[in-house]
Amino acid sequence: MGSGRTSVVVLVGIGALAATAVMAREMAISPAGGVSITDSPKEVMDQAWQIVFRDYLDTTGKYTPEQWRKLRRELLAKSYGSPKEAYEAIRGMLGTLDDPYTRFLDPREFKEMQIDTSGELSGVGIQLSLDKDTKDLVVVSPIDGSPASRAGVQPKDVIVSIDGKPTKGMSTEDAVKLIRGKAGTTVKLVLRRKGQNLDVPLMRELIELHAVNHQVNTTPDGVKVGYIRLKQFNANASKEMRASLRELEEQGVQGYVLDLRSNPGGLLISSVEIARQWLNEGIIVSTKTRDGIQDVKRATGRALTTKPLVVLVNEGSASASEILSGALQENNRAVLVGQKTFGKGLVQSVRGLSDGSGMTVTIAKYLTPANHDIHHRGINPDVPAKLTDAEASKLTLEDLGTRKDSQYRVAENALVKKLQQPTSQQKAYKPGSPNLPAALAPPTSP
């Protein structure tokens, strides 16, 4: 197979805006089945085939080793006049798995995924997912402060067309390719919302991707609340969360509301590192491969605060958000307020292929501390609270986490109630305490 290599990084996110991290290297294994491979397109095809054959976790019942070997023989027996033809064959091969999270990325798409990790991109700020049942392109959430957010794009909006091109049958990668572009140019989307089509022209711009916002809120009764909004689990999220916690602790907040609403996920390790900042003990998450091997991540006794915590979730809280909220809920560390979460319990690995293309492949499922598989089920909040459509249409980004935000008010009330319970009087983190090294240290490895 030559000297081709695959790059590996684990993520638990949905849509095209999944963050990646420093990529470990491993040799791609030699081709099996005795078929001669002489040209680069077939080499790339066989690399993709080998990754699935070796690591893929089947959750749809569409995969068997025998059928996969047969498909390899058929594909490698054909001639491909260009890399593009081979790429289409790879997409067709992966399409037989019926897994929307196992997908091929051509060199341009793979480079765009790497751009996502840099913290800045040129586009309109929409996080997308492909609905498994309807195959519709669905908005997970707009990025705060982006053109999409300012134009009123909402979670669950269906993208009907992009610059007049219908999206039926289009992958998230194809959609991202059309939506992104040079800053200052315009893209026209048609969105379907509650049966009505909306024309939404958006001007592309450079978008900075900050993961964490925080502020101090004061309740009508004078309680100081640390409000933290975590928007995605990128490579900087843990560092930003640590800095926010340190600042809020110094300001003497009495408890916290952590807002994970419409957070689509991202890096698995980021969710674990952030959970360790809130939890002193207990299991955070376990991952299970097709061989049944479980990798269990635990708290390390280095929480930055033990003050009462309420977590806000909704139907757009997915993957890494569900790992964090599930860990905090099932370890009795936090009360969950809001709506049932998205329900994505699968782990993907991002692999770079020898010609600069890449792929994401489902390699495991994750389980909450109580061994719950939340895929397609989601996590139910302890205190249900729904934001009505009328309320959502009136809320601005500045209103989130304020008294104008009805879900936040419910969370704040739940926190005040928790503070009033004798058992919830927690020891605060203070400079000079045993937790100071945790506050100052860089993110820990799993």
Buried (B, 14 or more C-beta within 10 A) or exposed (E): BEEBBBBBBBBBBBBBBBBBBEBEEEEBBEBEEEEEBEEBBBBBBBBBBBBBBEBBBBBEEEBEEEEBBEBBEEBBEEEBEEBEEBBBBBBEBBBEBBBBBBBBBBBEBBBBBBBBBEBEBBBBBBBBBBEEEEBBBBBBBBBBBBBBBBBBBBBBBBBBBBEEEEBEEBBBBBBBBBBBBEEEEEBEBBBBBEEEEBEBEBEBBEBEBBBBBBBEBEBEEEBBBBBBBBBBBBBBBBBBBBEBBBEBBEEEBBBBBBBBBBBBBBBBBBBBBBBBBBBBEBBBBBBBBBEEEEBEBBBBEBBBBBBBBBBBBBBBBBBBBBBBBBBBBBBEBBBBBBBBBBBBBBBBBBBBBBBBBBBBBBBBBBBBBEEBBBBEEBBBBBBEBBBEEEBBEEBEBEEBBBEBBBBBBBBBBBBBBBBEEEEBEBEEBEEEEEBBEBBEEEBBEE
